[in-house]
Amino acid sequence: MTECKHFDLWDSGSETVSDWGEKLDQAHDDHLRIRDESINNLLEREDIDQECLNLNKEQKLWSAEEYREQVGLPITCPHETVDGKDYCIFHLSPESRQNLGITKEDVLNELVNKIKKSTGEDEDKKKCFAGAFLEDISIKYRGLSSESNKPVQFHFAKIDNLDLSHSVIDERFVFNGSEINEINCESTQFKKSVSFKKAELNCQSVLFDRATFEDRLDMSNTKINTKELNFKECSFRKRVNLSGMNVEIDLDSKDDIDTRVQYNNSVFHDELHHNNITFSFEDPDKLTEIYAEFKHCRFSSRANFSDCDFQSTLDDNTTDPSPYDLLEVSTDDLSKEDSEHEIEWYVDFSKSEFESGLLLNDLDLLGI
């Protein structure tokens, strides 16, 4: 079998770290500290330019290799190359696939077959699609499972459309560091854990309405650019980690409806980490209200909303509701000089039930 070159960490032609190696190096949490400490050890030497250059390459490779080991990515791509090409069907660019007559349906069918046929150690590796270029993962109204317990790896993949709506997913899905342009997981049943850690979701809508998560959900440090983020009527059986999530609301001046971040009528059976979350927006040019709602939710375990800044700045002519029903999230990034209108952010906990601890540290409840 001819090996696909996508997972090579070193580009022998240019004698530099490959794009894949750079990506894994940057994903390593300690890559900057490792590099700085190593280079600082050479500062007292006279001729260090080449030494530093070589050391920088070596440290990048070491960092990439360690990250690859930490997350369990294979050393080489497990998929066969397309005839006459250096890359497999998943790592060929969409343009190259089109020129070869390979359709997005061909890619999807191959991907699903690789997952379903995973039974042994060698086959398990074929559940890795890290760094893949995937135009469409549409598995709606279907079930997906295999005999293998190894996760399906989409680390750093570029996905145009992810549609798992009304499906039963009996696989661990890992989309860490991936880039997704559309996502629909309405009424999806995730029987195992799913992770979007440090992913980028640049979507018209991010839809998880009525989804069931029987295992953990991790969207920590995920960057989301969208008009709406919906987790309405969801059931979260295990820990939910949304800490550090960065939500950028894309406001369209043609839209008349309010933009909302909704968790209404959802049930959190285990811990919820909703701390250190940033909300921002693009080019606001009209009056609008942006809500983050937790109406009629039930929290059966600890809910963490720490390190947020809630304020009540209702109009003087507005009847002030209960302070814990309507709280405005601080938008420190808003420059009023750049906007003609004020944008209001609210978090609404009305008629929600907290059966365990609610952590609201470092809150600023101005006006209450």
Residue, then its C-alpha position, 0 to 999 in steps of 0.5 A: m500500500t502506498e502511504c498518503k503523505h498528509f501526515d508527514l511532519w517534515d517536508s523534505g523538499s523545502e527542508t522545513v516542518s510540513d503544514w501538518g507538523e506546524k498544525l500539530d505543533q501549534a495545538h500543543d499547549d506548551h509549544l511556545r514555552i518549550r521553544d522559548e526555554s530552549i532558545n534562551n539557553l543559546l542566547e549567550r553564544e556568539d553565532i546562534d542564528q543557525e543554531c536557533l533555526n535548527l533548534n526551532k525546527e527540532q522543537k517544532l517536530w518534538s512538539a508535534e510528535e508529542y501532541r500526536e501521541q497525546v491525542g492518539l493520532p497515527i504516525t502515518c495516514p491509514h488510508e490508501t492513496v488514490d491511483g497516481k496521487d500522493y494522497c488518499i481520497f480524504h486528503l485530496s483537495p476538493e478540486s483534485r477530487q473533482n478533476l478525477g471524477i470523485t464526487k462528495e457522495d463517493v467520499l461520504n460512502e467511503l468514510v461511512n464504510k471505513i467506520k462501520k468495518s472497524t473491527g481490529e487494531d489495524e482497521d481501528k486506525k482507519k477511523c482516523f480522518a484527521g486533516a481531511f477535506l470533507e465537503d459533506i458529512s450527511i448521516k441524517y436519519r441513519g444509525l452509525s456504529s461499529e464493533s470498535n471502541k476507538p474514536v472517530q477522529f476528525h482533528f483539524a478536518k475542514i468540513d463544509n457541512l455536518d448533518l447528523s440530524h435525527s440520527v443515532i451515533d454510537e461512536r465517539f466523535v472527535f472534531n477537535g481543532s476542526e473547521i465546520n461551515e454548517i452543522n445540524c444535530e437536531s434530534t441527534q442521539f449521541k450514545k458516546s462522547v463528542s468533542f468540538k474542543k478548539a474547533e471553529l464553527n462558522c455557520q449560519s446556525v448551530l443547531f443541537d435542538r432536542a439532541t440527547f447526549e448520553d456521554r460527555l460533550d466538550m466544546s471548551n475553547t470552541k470559536i463559534n461565528t453564527k446567527e443562532l446557537n440552539f441547545k433547546e430541549c436537550s438532555f445532557r446525561k453526563r458532564v458538559n464543558l463549554s468553558g472558554m467558548n467564544v461566540e461571535i454573533d453575525l448580525d445581518s442588517k436585513d434580519d428583523i428577528d432577535t438573535r438568540v443563544q438558547y438552552n431552553n427546556s434542557v436538562f443537565h443531569d451532570e455538571l455544566h461548565h459555562n464559565n469564561i465565555t465570551f460573546s461578541f458581534e460583527d458590525p452592528d448597525k441596527l437596534t437589536e437584543i441578543y438573548a442567552e436563555f436558560k428558561h425552564c431548564r433543570f440542573s441536577s448537578r453543579a452549574n458553573f457560570s463563573d468569571c462572567d459580568f452580569q449587569s442590569t441596564l434596562d431602559d428607565n421606562t421598562t418594568d424591571p423583572s426579577p434580577y435573577d430572571l433577566l441579567e445582562v452579560s457584559t460586552d466589554d468589546l463593544s466600542k460605542e463610538d463604532s455603533e449607532h445603536e446600543i446592543e443588549w445581551y441578557v441571560d434568562f434563568s426564569k423558571s429554571e430549577f437548580e437542584s445542586g450548587l450554582l457557582l456565579n463568582d465575580l459577578d457585577l450586578l449593577g443596577i440591581 
